[in-house]
């Protein structure tokens, strides 16, 4: 990797606000290409709100987001951002699958909307994407016919339909049992290797944080700003904020005080 290349994602002094209420102020961090980057924090800190600002669903009150050195918000139209956003794959917390469509039909949606592939080519790609997430042979199944963990994997298959440059995952392990969550973590790492993709993952699940994170940022709901940046395995000992250390030591009986 070129050491002089800009980061894959560069968030600069972003303020997230709804009306007069400021959720986060002055959020800044960068994400290296091919990293699995974790956005973590306590309940109500604005993790999912930040994600919506990163993918173009909401404009920051202040600040900007740069992708490969290119501004996403300043001097670009809605159409420009929509075109740029085709480089993104998104897995929503619920999985986001259409219940009235089979898994193959769900994956085919973005392929039909944004490519000129034939129906035969689309069918082949749908099967390929399902096989990549361990769901080969499930093309004709409906979401209600498979387990919660399988639905998350099917949602991930749709997220990678267009071979995205960056994948954004919102609480991917939410609602899963520990074994299914572990399998999903392993799948994320496998896809990062096979697709050469950068991941931004919003999660509060400790097992996932320590299993997949290359780097991370912690959003604090009280100070409404970034409380820590760095590798979770290092932050558990070195974070200046005791709140961050307590968050990462949940279940260990840590009673460290302060804030």
N, C-alpha and C positions, 0 to 999 in steps of 0.2 A: 504493500500500500504506500502511495506517495505521501511522505511526511508533510509536504507543503499543501496537500489538498485540504479544502475546507471540510469541516465535519459534515456528516450526512444530514444532521438536523442541528440547527443552532437557534435556541430560544433566547431572545434578548429583551430583558426588562418588560416582560408581559404582565399586564394587569387584567385580571378577570373580574368583571363586575356585572351585576344585574340591577339596573337602576342605580339607586344610591348605595346599594350594599356591595362592598368590595369583598370578594371571596379570597383572592390572592393578589399580592402586589409585588412588582419587581421580580418576577420569576425569570431566572436565567440559568440555562444549562446547555450542554451540547452532547450529542450522541454520535459516536463513531460508527462508520459503516460496518455492517455485519455484527454489531453488538446486539445483545438482548438487554434492553434498557428498561428498568423498572421505575414506575411512578408509584410511590407508596405514601402512606400517611393515615392519620386517624379519620374517623367518620366525619363527614361534612367538610373536609379540608379542600375539596375542589378537584379531586383526581379526575373524575369523569368530565367535569367542566373543562379542565385543561385539555383533555383529549378532544373535545368538541372544537376547541380553538385551534388545535393542531391540524385537524382534518378539514377545516373550512366551514363548519356548521355555525360558528359564531366568531365575530370579529373581536379581537382584544380591545379593551378600553384604551390601552397604551401598549407600545412595544410592537415587536414583529417576530416572525418565524422565518428562518431561512433554510431552504433545502438545497444542498450542494452549492451553497453560496448565493442562491437566488431568493430574493424576497418573495414571500407568499402573499403578504397583505398590502404592501405599499406599491402603488402604481400599477396594480393589476385589476382586471375586471372580474366579475363573477364567472364569465365564460372562461377567462384565462385560468382561474383557480379550478374550475371544473375539469378542464383539460389536464392541468397539472395533477389534480387529484386522482386521475386514472392510474397514476403510479402507486396509489395506496391500495392496500387490502385491509378490510375492517371486519373484526369479529366482535359483535355486540354481546353484552352480558347474557341476553336471552338466547343467543344463537342466531336470531333474526331470520329463521327459515319460514317460507310461506307454507302453512299447514296443508293447503289444498294442492300443493305440487309435490311430485316425487323428488327425491334427492337429486337425481339427474336434471330434472326440470329447474330446480332451484339454482344449480350451478350453471345451467345454460343461459340464465337470464342475462348476466353481464356479457357473456360471449355473443349473444344475439344483438345486444344493444350497442356494443362497441367494436365488433369485428365484422368482417365480410366472409367469415368461414361458412362452408357448406354445412348442412344438417348432419351429414356423415362425420365431418371433421369435428363438429361440436360434440356429437355423441362420443367420439373417441376421446376427446379431451375431458369430458365429464367422467368417463371411466378412469382415465389416468389420474385425475385429481382425487377421486375417491380412493383409488388404490394407494396414493401417496399418504393418505391419512388412515390407512388400515380398514377401508370400507369397500374393498373390491367385491363386486357382486350385489351391492345394495342399491344399484341405480333405480330400481322400480319401487323401493320402499318409500313410504310417507313418514314424515317426522314423528307422528304419533305411534308409529310401529317400532321405533327404536328407543334405546335407553337415553338418559340425559347426557351421559358421556359421549355416546355415539352422535347425538345431535350437535354437541360442541365440535366434534371432529368434522361432521358434515358442514357446519358453518365455516370451519377453517378451510375446508375444500373449496367452498364458494369464494372465500376471501382470497385464495391463491389462483382463482380461475384465470385472471389476466396476467399472471406472472408478475406480481407487484414488486416494486423496488423496496417498499417499506410496508410492514404489517403492523397494524394497531389492534391490540387486543384489550377489551374492557372486561376485567374480572373474569377471565376465562375459566377459572376453577370454581366459580360461585355455584353452589348447589350440588357439587359433585362429592361423592364419597372419596376418602383418601386414596384408594387404589386407582380410581378413575382419574383423579387429579394428578397423580404421579405419572400415569400413562400419558396424559395430555402434556405435562412438562417435558417428558422424553420426546414426544412428537414435535414440540416446538424446537428443541435442540436439533433433532434430525432434519427438520425443514430448513432451519438456519444453515446447516451444513450443505444440504442438497440443492437448495435454491439460491444460496448466497444472498440472503435477504436480511435486512435490518428489522429488528422487532422493538416496538414500544409497548410495554405491557403494564396496564393499570391493575394493581392487585394489593390486597392486604394479607394474603395467605403466606405465612412465614415459610412453610415447606417449599412453596414455589419460588419465593424470593431467593432463598439460599441455593435452590437447585439450578436455577437458570440464569440468574443475573450476572452480567458482566459489569454493570454500572447501575447507579440509581440516583434518585432525588427523593427527598422527604418533604412533603408539604405539611405545614403546621396550621391547624385550624384556629389556634389561639392568636399567634402572631400574624397569621395570614400572609406568610411568606415562606421561602425555602429555609428549612432548619438544618439540612445537611445534604451533601452531595458526596458520592463515592461508592465504593464497592461495599455491599452489605456486610460481608465477612469482616471487613476492616472497621466499618462504622459501629459495629456492635461493641467495639472497645474504644474507638478513637473519637466518636462523635462528641462535639462540645455540649450538645443538648442532651440532658438526662432523659428527656422525653423520647428522643430517638433511640437511645440505648434501651429504655424500658420496652419500647415497641418491638425491638429486635430480640429481646430476651423473654418475651412472653412464654410462660410455662416453665421458666427456670427459677421462679421464686425471687427474681431480682427486686430489691426494695430501694434501689438508688433514688435519692431524693433530688430536689431542685428542679429547674426547668431550663 
